Amino acid sequence: MGIANGSMGSRVTWAFADRTSGASSEPFALGNLADHVGDDPAAVLANRATLAGSLGLSLDHLVAMAPVHGREVGVVDSQTVSPVLGVDALVTASPDLGLLVVAADCVPLLLGDPSAGVVAAVHAGWRGVEADVVGATLEVMQDLGAVLTNVSAVVGPAICGQCYEVEHDRYEAVTARAPHAASVTRTGGLGLDLRSAVSERLEQVGIDVETWGECTYESPRFYSFRRDPQTGRHGGLIALSGSADADSADSGLGVAHHG
């Protein structure tokens, strides 16, 4: 798979992967990271190991989620069993732990405060935008010591507003929460730009936003559920490294859900 790596200061590293290489076979070819779509489990683990390795992590230091298109946030540490069920965001203050988010049209979002030593991975579809999963995640990060003005964000690939046509009720519900989501499709219909919605929410609280990747519907580099109903998932990974001030054992948070 093609992997883009980046950092948020010296302690936070991130990676996004596309589907251009990997161990999965059709129709999930090639870099599927999801274990719930019917792909060969061994192929999924191999792809996840490749992504984890790009951040210097082993597969057993990766924590995934099982999104339900809500606003629940899971706080995790090295004792957490992956995947964490019933959440659309993961937050940790534990070093050397990779948080994985997968998607195929929804927005994968990575957040980090390197000063406080807090990172998060978020899955935001239209329901998540309407429910403000981004805001819920930021609240939990702050509970763990993050300062919003020190948080950086990377918004990953998602379907664009020109390709994501929706019915009137969904359009009204989402744009009432996130006006910047409003778009018009190429056929003149009502569209939702989920990446703009997520970016708008972050910028409201002073967070710098970087984007990576193209429209998932348009680009064969990425999976798109709207384009190919039987398909895999690309994804993003974020991790916090240890430091001289963070050599203590994990915080003992286990798994806590915040709604």
N, C-alpha and C positions, 0 to 999 in steps of 0.2 A: 504494500500500500504506500501511497505517497504521503509523507508525514511532514508537517510544518511544525517547527519547534520555536518557542519563544520564552521570554522571561519577564517577570514583574519584579525588578530589583534583583538582589543577590540570592534571595531565599525561595523565590517562587518560580517554578518552571511549568510550562504548559506545552501541549501538543494537540494538533488536530490531524486526523487521518482521512484520506479519501478511499475510494474503492479500486484504485488503478492496479493494485497488486495484492497478493495475499493467498490464503490457503483455501478459500471457499470456492465451490463449484456453482454452476448455473442452477437456479436463477439468482443465487446470492453472490455471484462472482464480483469481486475477488476478495475484498477486504472486510467482509461482514463482521461486526463486533457484537451483534445481538444474539442472545441465547434463547430467544422466545419466538423465533420466526420459522423454525423447522430446519435450520442449517445443521450440518454435522457438528456435534459438540467439540470434537477434536479440532476442527478447522477454526471454530470460534475462539477456542483457547489459544491456538497458535497465533491468530491475528491479534488477540489482546496482549499476548506476550511480546509481540513485535512492538506494539504501541507503548507498552509499559517500559520495554527496554530502551526506547528512545529517550526516556527520562531517567535512565539508570535504575529502574525499579524491576523487581521480579514479579511474576504473576501473582504470588500470594500476598503482595503488598498493594493490590488493586481492589477497590471497593466500587461496585456498580449499584445502580438503583433499578427498581421496576416501576416506571412512571405510571400514574393513573390520571394524568391531566388535571391535577388539583394544585394545592398550595402547601401541602405538608412538606416539612423540612426535616431531614434526619441528621442528627449530630453524631458523628462516628469517630472511632479510634481504632487502634491496631487489633483490638479484640472483636471488632464487628464482623459478623458473618455476612458475606456477600452472596446474593444481592440483598439490598435493603428494600423491603416491600412497602408499597403504599405511599411512596414519597416521590416528589418531583424535583427535589434538591438535596444535595449532600453538603455538609459543612464539617470541617475538621480543624483542630489546632494541633494535631499530632503530626510530627515530622515523618518524612519518608513513607507517606501513604498516598497513593494515587486515587483520585476521585474520577470515575468514568461517567460520562453522559453520552447516550446514543440517540440518534434521531434520523428521520428520513422525511423532511419537510418542516418539522417543528424546529425551534431555535435551540441549539446547544450553546450554553453560556458558561464561561469560566470567569471566576472572580477571585481576587487575592489582595490581601493587605500584608505585605512583607514585613512591615514594622511590627505589627501585632502578632504576626505568625498565624493567620487565619485564611483558609482558602475554601472555595465552594464551587460546585458544579451544578448547573440548573438546566432543566428541561422545560421549555415554554412554548406550548402550542397556543391556539386561540383561547382555549379554556384557561390555560395558565396565565395568559395576559389579562383576561377578564377577571380572574381571581387574584391577580397581583402576586404571583409566585415570586417575582423578583423582589418586591418589597418585603415579603415574608422572609426570604433568604437574607436580605440585608439586616433585618432586625435580629436574626439569630447570630449573624456574624458580629454584630455590635454587642450582643450578649456575651460573646467570647472575647471581647476586647478590641474588635476592629473599629477603626475610625473611618467614616465614609470618605473623607477627603484624601485618605491614604489608599483607598481601594482602586485597583485597576480592573478593567474588564476587557475580555475578548469575546465578541459575538461571532459564532460560527456560521456555516452555510445553512440556508433555509430557503423555502420557496418565496419568490418575490411577489409583490403586490399585483404585478401585471399578469401573473400566472395563477394566483390563488383567488378564484372567484367564489363568492359565498352568497347565501340567501340574505334577504334584507334583515331579518331578525338577528342573525349572527353579526352582520356588519354593524348594526346599531349597538348591540351589546358590547362589542369590543371597542369600537371607536368612542363610545361614551367614557370608557376607562382610559383609552389611549388614542387621542385624536390623530397622532401622527401615523397610526395604522391605516388610515383612510387612503384608498387607492382606487384606480380604475383599471380594469383588465384590458387586454388588447382587443377584446370584442365589445368593449364599452360597458361591461358589467361592474358590479360592486366587487372590489378587491380588498384584501387585507395584506398589509406589509408588516409581517410580524417582527422582522429585524428592526425596522424603524420604531415599532412600538416598544421593544425591549430597550433600544438605545435611548429613546425619549425618557423612559422611566429612570434609567441610570443617570442621565444628564440632569434630570430634575434635582438630584441630590449631589451634584458636583463631581460625579465619577467620570473619569476619562475613558472613552470607549474606542477600542480598535476592532475592526472587522476582518474576518478571514473567510475566503471561499465565495463561490458564486451562488446563483439561484439553483436550488437542487432539482427543480423540474426541468430546467433548460440544459443543465450540464451533465453529461454522462459520467463525469468524475464522481458524482455523488448518487446516493440512493434517493428515490422519491416514491413515496407510497401513492401519491396522487397519479403519478405517471405509470408506475408498475406496482399494482396491488400486492403481488407476491414478490417481495424484495427484502434486502438486508438493511443494515443500519451502519452509517458512518458514525464518527464520534469524536469527542474531545476528552482530554485527560489533564488534570492539574495536580501538582504536588508541592508540598512544603518541605524544604530541606532543614536539617538541624543546624544549630549554631552554638557558639560558646555560651549563649544565654538560654539555650533551649535543649540542653543535654539531659534534662530530667526525664523521668519515665512519663508515659502517656498520662493524660489527665484523668483517666478512669471514667470517661463520659459514657462508655458503652454505646447504646443507641437510644437517643431521645428523639421523639417526634414532636414537632411544633407546628401547629396549624394556624 
